[in-house]
Amino acid sequence: WLAGLRAASEMGKIVGDKEMARRYEALYRKARDSFIKELWNGEYFILYHDVATGRKDECCMLDQMNGQWYANMLDLGYILPKDMVKSAITACYKYNRKPVQEGMWYIDWQKGECWVNGAWPRGGATVPEIGGQWGSPWTGTEYMFASLLIYEGMVKEGLEVVKAVYDRYNYAGLTWNHIECGWHYFRPMDSLTILLALQGFSYDAGKASLTLKPRFNPQNHTSPFIVPTGWGIFSQERKGEKQINSLTLKRGELVLSSLRLQTDRKPTAVLVEKRAKRANKIEAKFSWRDGELLLSFKTPLTLQMGDRLYIEM
């Protein structure tokens, strides 16, 4: 809800509806303050607080920060204070981590670890802690959580969650058939967002702006990228004083007005070329701040299938 309000406010700005942008921003701020006041317990956000009766449930839900996950993918920044987000996901990583055991939904034929939907580290559970939806793992939610951990810089922990899911289903012989509320359930398809988090991907089609800032192996990184109009391969290599990035389009096309990349130092010079049958130098301005290089192209650059954008700094 909070992330949706922030997104709606940004939509208002994009379409030039200032009143809409102001209205949704005001709703977001009011809702955010209430969310913190009623649900923050100093470590994580609890399941609910019924202000009419005073009843609370101190459950630590694995998906409590899925709005922040959504906001990260949309490059909206923090919808809740950063320190609270980090504390909440750290609590989830610690408390919701359980051994696979009898009574959990659909995993009698699995073994290993899982991250369950709900945990009660402070007691007060209103339902049995094992059994039912709350005490079982949903791999789609685990993948969301893994992706969020990576977005927030906890790459090792995020990959641990991914491996636990993979190992369980590999053991069961169901690598590509994840079960939640039925076989071949669709939610685990959000595993794609693990790729987005690992490569620091963000794309704004309206502004033709692409961001790629890998969190995984930034010294020698290669991964596929996907945009609405095509897909290709992204690479980043650092050797000594030099960094080389490239985008090779495999299908469709990609229009770029700007490109944001990650560097470990401020470049003194940047070479940009579009390479197809021959190399053509591309005119681009660059600026650098806090480890981020922004390349702005004088005219929008279109990459077609087979084209390679080469950047050397």
C-alpha positions as CSV (number, residue, x, y, z in Angstrom):
1,W,0.0,0.0,0.0
2,L,2.8,2.5,0.9
3,A,4.8,1.6,-2.2
4,G,1.6,1.8,-4.4
5,L,1.0,5.4,-3.1
6,R,4.5,6.4,-3.8
7,A,4.3,4.9,-7.3
8,A,1.0,6.7,-7.9
9,S,2.6,10.0,-6.8
10,E,5.4,9.5,-9.3
11,M,2.8,8.6,-12.0
12,G,1.2,12.0,-11.4
13,K,4.5,13.8,-12.0
14,I,5.1,11.8,-15.2
15,V,1.7,12.7,-16.7
16,G,1.9,16.3,-15.5
17,D,-1.0,16.0,-13.0
18,K,0.4,18.0,-10.1
19,E,-2.7,17.7,-8.0
20,M,-2.7,13.9,-8.3
21,A,1.0,13.8,-7.4
22,R,0.5,16.0,-4.3
23,R,-2.6,14.0,-3.1
24,Y,-0.9,10.6,-3.3
25,E,2.3,11.9,-1.7
26,A,0.2,13.3,1.2
27,L,-1.6,10.0,1.6
28,Y,1.7,8.1,1.5
29,R,3.3,10.3,4.2
30,K,0.2,9.9,6.5
31,A,0.1,6.2,5.9
32,R,3.8,5.8,6.5
33,D,3.7,7.6,9.8
34,S,0.7,5.5,10.9
35,F,2.4,2.3,9.8
36,I,5.5,3.1,11.9
37,K,3.5,4.3,14.9
38,E,1.1,1.2,15.1
39,L,3.3,-1.6,13.8
40,W,7.0,-0.9,14.6
41,N,8.1,-2.8,17.7
42,G,11.7,-1.6,17.7
43,E,13.0,-4.6,15.7
44,Y,10.5,-5.4,13.0
45,F,6.9,-4.5,11.9
46,I,4.3,-6.7,13.6
47,L,1.4,-8.4,11.9
48,Y,-1.4,-6.2,13.2
49,H,-2.5,-3.8,15.8
50,D,-6.3,-3.4,16.2
51,V,-6.5,0.2,17.5
52,A,-10.2,-0.2,18.4
53,T,-9.6,-3.1,20.8
54,G,-5.8,-2.8,21.5
55,R,-5.2,-6.3,20.3
56,K,-1.8,-7.0,18.7
57,D,-0.1,-9.9,17.0
58,E,3.7,-9.8,17.3
59,C,4.2,-12.1,14.3
60,C,7.3,-11.5,12.2
61,M,6.0,-12.0,8.7
62,L,8.6,-12.8,6.0
63,D,6.8,-10.6,3.4
64,Q,6.4,-7.5,5.7
65,M,8.8,-5.5,3.5
66,N,7.5,-6.6,0.1
67,G,6.5,-3.0,-0.6
68,Q,10.2,-1.9,-0.2
69,W,11.1,-4.7,-2.6
70,Y,8.7,-3.3,-5.2
71,A,10.0,0.2,-4.6
72,N,13.6,-1.0,-5.1
73,M,12.6,-2.4,-8.5
74,L,11.0,0.9,-9.5
75,D,13.9,2.9,-8.2
76,L,11.6,4.8,-5.8
77,G,14.0,4.9,-2.9
78,Y,13.1,4.1,0.7
79,I,9.4,4.1,1.5
80,L,10.3,3.5,5.2
81,P,13.4,4.6,7.1
82,K,16.4,2.6,5.8
83,D,17.5,1.5,9.3
84,M,14.0,0.1,10.0
85,V,14.1,-1.8,6.7
86,K,17.5,-3.3,7.4
87,S,16.4,-4.2,11.0
88,A,13.2,-5.8,9.8
89,I,14.8,-8.0,7.1
90,T,17.6,-9.0,9.5
91,A,14.9,-10.1,11.9
92,C,13.2,-12.1,9.2
93,Y,16.4,-13.8,8.2
94,K,17.0,-14.8,11.8
95,Y,13.6,-15.7,13.1
96,N,11.8,-17.1,10.1
97,R,14.7,-19.6,9.3
98,K,13.5,-23.1,10.2
99,P,14.4,-26.7,9.5
100,V,12.0,-28.5,7.2
101,Q,9.7,-30.5,9.5
102,E,6.6,-32.6,9.6
103,G,3.4,-30.6,9.4
104,M,4.5,-28.0,6.9
105,W,2.4,-27.8,3.8
106,Y,3.5,-29.8,0.8
107,I,7.1,-30.5,2.0
108,D,6.9,-33.9,3.6
109,W,9.1,-35.1,0.7
110,Q,11.7,-32.4,1.1
111,K,14.6,-31.8,3.5
112,G,16.8,-29.0,4.5
113,E,16.1,-25.4,5.5
114,C,13.3,-23.0,4.8
115,W,12.1,-19.5,5.6
116,V,8.5,-19.7,6.8
117,N,5.8,-17.1,6.3
118,G,5.4,-16.3,10.0
119,A,7.5,-16.5,13.2
120,W,6.8,-15.4,16.8
121,P,10.1,-14.7,18.4
122,R,8.3,-12.8,21.2
123,G,5.6,-15.4,21.7
124,G,1.9,-14.6,21.6
125,A,1.0,-16.7,18.5
126,T,-2.7,-16.8,17.9
127,V,-2.3,-19.8,15.6
128,P,-0.1,-23.0,15.8
129,E,3.4,-22.0,14.7
130,I,3.7,-25.1,12.5
131,G,1.0,-26.0,10.0
132,G,-1.1,-23.9,7.7
133,Q,0.0,-21.0,5.6
134,W,1.7,-19.1,8.4
135,G,4.0,-21.9,9.6
136,S,5.0,-23.1,6.1
137,P,7.4,-21.8,3.4
138,W,6.1,-20.4,0.1
139,T,9.0,-20.4,-2.3
140,G,7.6,-17.4,-4.1
141,T,7.8,-15.4,-0.9
142,E,11.2,-16.9,-0.1
143,Y,12.5,-15.7,-3.5
144,M,11.0,-12.2,-2.9
145,F,12.8,-12.1,0.4
146,A,16.1,-13.3,-1.1
147,S,15.8,-10.6,-3.8
148,L,15.1,-7.9,-1.1
149,L,18.1,-9.1,0.9
150,I,20.3,-8.7,-2.1
151,Y,18.9,-5.2,-2.9
152,E,19.7,-4.2,0.6
153,G,23.3,-5.4,0.3
154,M,22.9,-8.7,2.1
155,V,24.1,-10.7,-0.9
156,K,25.5,-13.7,0.9
157,E,22.3,-14.1,3.0
158,G,20.1,-13.7,-0.1
159,L,21.9,-16.4,-2.0
160,E,21.7,-18.7,1.0
161,V,17.9,-18.4,0.8
162,V,18.0,-19.1,-2.9
163,K,20.2,-22.2,-2.4
164,A,17.9,-23.5,0.4
165,V,14.9,-23.3,-2.0
166,Y,16.8,-24.9,-4.8
167,D,18.2,-27.7,-2.7
168,R,14.8,-28.6,-1.3
169,Y,13.1,-28.9,-4.6
170,N,16.0,-30.5,-6.3
171,Y,16.0,-33.2,-3.6
172,A,12.3,-33.7,-4.3
173,G,12.9,-34.0,-8.1
174,L,10.7,-31.0,-8.7
175,T,13.2,-28.3,-9.7
176,W,10.7,-26.5,-12.0
177,N,7.5,-27.4,-10.2
178,H,7.0,-25.4,-7.0
179,I,4.0,-26.1,-4.9
180,E,2.1,-23.5,-2.8
181,C,-1.7,-23.6,-3.4
182,G,-1.3,-26.2,-6.2
183,W,1.3,-27.7,-8.5
184,H,3.3,-25.4,-10.9
185,Y,2.3,-22.4,-8.8
186,F,3.0,-19.0,-10.4
187,R,4.5,-17.0,-7.6
188,P,8.0,-18.6,-7.7
189,M,8.3,-16.9,-11.1
190,D,9.4,-13.9,-9.1
191,S,12.8,-15.6,-8.9
192,L,13.5,-13.4,-12.0
193,T,13.9,-10.5,-9.5
194,I,16.9,-12.1,-8.0
195,L,18.7,-11.5,-11.3
196,L,17.5,-7.8,-11.3
197,A,18.8,-7.4,-7.7
198,L,22.2,-9.1,-8.4
199,Q,22.8,-6.9,-11.5
200,G,21.5,-3.7,-10.0
201,F,19.1,-3.4,-13.0
202,S,16.6,-0.6,-13.4
203,Y,15.0,0.7,-16.7
204,D,12.8,3.7,-17.2
205,A,11.3,3.3,-20.7
206,G,9.7,6.8,-20.7
207,K,13.1,8.4,-20.1
208,A,15.0,5.8,-22.0
209,S,17.3,5.5,-19.0
210,L,19.0,2.2,-18.0
211,T,20.9,1.4,-14.8
212,L,23.2,-1.6,-14.3
213,K,25.2,-1.6,-11.0
214,P,26.1,-5.2,-10.2
215,R,26.1,-6.3,-6.6
216,F,27.4,-9.8,-7.6
217,N,31.1,-10.0,-8.7
218,P,31.4,-6.4,-9.9
219,Q,35.1,-7.1,-10.9
220,N,34.1,-9.6,-13.6
221,H,30.3,-9.7,-14.1
222,T,28.3,-11.1,-17.1
223,S,24.5,-11.5,-17.1
224,P,21.5,-11.2,-19.4
225,F,19.3,-8.1,-19.3
226,I,15.7,-7.8,-20.3
227,V,13.8,-4.7,-21.4
228,P,10.2,-4.5,-22.9
229,T,11.6,-4.2,-26.4
230,G,14.4,-6.7,-26.4
231,W,17.1,-8.5,-24.5
232,G,20.9,-8.8,-24.5
233,I,24.1,-9.5,-22.5
234,F,25.7,-7.0,-20.1
235,S,29.3,-7.3,-18.9
236,Q,31.6,-5.4,-16.6
237,E,35.3,-6.0,-16.2
238,R,37.8,-4.2,-14.0
239,K,41.5,-4.5,-14.5
240,G,44.0,-2.2,-12.8
241,E,43.1,1.4,-13.7
242,K,40.6,0.4,-16.4
243,Q,36.9,-0.6,-16.4
244,I,35.2,-1.9,-19.5
245,N,31.4,-2.3,-19.8
246,S,29.4,-3.6,-22.8
247,L,25.8,-4.1,-23.8
248,T,25.3,-6.6,-26.6
249,L,21.7,-6.8,-28.0
250,K,20.6,-10.3,-28.9
251,R,17.0,-9.6,-29.9
252,G,14.8,-6.6,-30.6
253,E,16.0,-3.1,-29.9
254,L,17.0,-0.8,-27.0
255,V,16.7,3.0,-27.0
256,L,19.0,4.8,-24.6
257,S,19.1,8.5,-23.6
258,S,21.2,7.8,-20.5
259,L,23.1,5.0,-18.9
260,R,24.1,4.7,-15.2
261,L,27.0,2.4,-14.3
262,Q,28.9,1.6,-11.1
263,T,32.6,2.5,-10.8
264,D,35.0,2.2,-7.9
265,R,36.7,5.5,-8.7
266,K,36.1,8.7,-10.7
267,P,37.0,8.2,-14.3
268,T,39.4,10.7,-16.0
269,A,38.3,9.8,-19.5
270,V,35.4,7.7,-21.0
271,L,35.3,6.2,-24.5
272,V,31.9,5.2,-25.9
273,E,31.6,3.3,-29.1
274,K,28.7,1.5,-30.9
275,R,30.2,-1.6,-32.5
276,A,28.4,-3.5,-35.3
277,K,30.3,-4.2,-38.5
278,R,32.6,-1.4,-37.5
279,A,33.2,0.8,-34.5
280,N,31.5,4.2,-34.4
281,K,32.4,6.7,-31.6
282,I,29.4,8.0,-29.7
283,E,29.2,11.5,-28.3
284,A,28.3,11.4,-24.7
285,K,28.7,13.5,-21.6
286,F,29.6,11.9,-18.3
287,S,29.3,12.9,-14.6
288,W,30.3,10.9,-11.5
289,R,29.1,10.9,-8.0
290,D,29.3,8.5,-5.1
291,G,30.5,5.5,-7.2
292,E,27.9,6.1,-10.0
293,L,28.8,7.1,-13.5
294,L,26.0,8.8,-15.5
295,L,26.4,8.8,-19.3
296,S,24.1,11.1,-21.2
297,F,23.9,10.8,-25.0
298,K,23.5,13.9,-27.2
299,T,20.8,12.2,-29.2
300,P,18.9,9.0,-28.1
301,L,21.0,5.9,-29.1
302,T,19.2,2.9,-30.6
303,L,20.8,-0.5,-30.4
304,Q,19.5,-3.1,-32.9
305,M,20.0,-6.9,-32.8
306,G,23.7,-7.6,-33.0
307,D,24.9,-4.2,-31.9
308,R,27.3,-3.8,-29.1
309,L,27.7,-0.7,-26.9
310,Y,31.3,-0.5,-25.7
311,I,32.3,1.8,-22.8
312,E,35.9,2.0,-21.6
313,M,37.0,4.2,-18.7
